Amino acid sequence: MDVEALLRPVVTAEGLEIYDVTHGREGGRTVLRVEVEGPDGVDIYTLGRLTKQIAGRLDDEGYGTGPYDLQVSSPGIERPLRRPEHFRRAVGDRVKAKTTAPMAGSRTHSGSLTGADDRGITLEVDGAALTVAYGDIASARTVVDWSAELKRSNA
């Protein structure tokens, strides 16, 4: 069952879009996690309403063969980057990526995401461009300079 396609109409009716859908086991339980986002973010009231609508749609379609936990949330400020479209949206942001093998002497790379296409990404790390194929990325996420954000909010 293509859960993302099943839930897309429910999510878009709220003026939001699906960021990611993951399904797996955590702590011995099956968890279906649906991350949504909107142009102005998403508030807790909308998430509560959307959770009920998503649960209803999944029940109507007979999702799952046993009990599962449904978690509906925003991907957050520091969000995981898994798909090429996630990386394309994050161009210009600060990113931390871990590679499957060392590149430029390290497996962990932090810098500005300067490009993302169908093959991979380009990070500017310490003034040098580092190109990484998607297959060589073990994990990646956006990162926020919290001290700069605090200074900006106190100004």
Secondary structure, DSSP 8 states (H G I E B T S, - for coil): --HHHHHHHHHHTTT-EEEEEEEEEETTEEEEEEEEE-TT---HHHHHHHHHHHHHHHHHTT--SS--EEEEE---SS-B--SHHHHHHTTTSEEEEEEEEEETTEEEEEEEEEEE-SSEEEEEETTEEEEEEGGGEEEEEE---HHHHHHHHH-
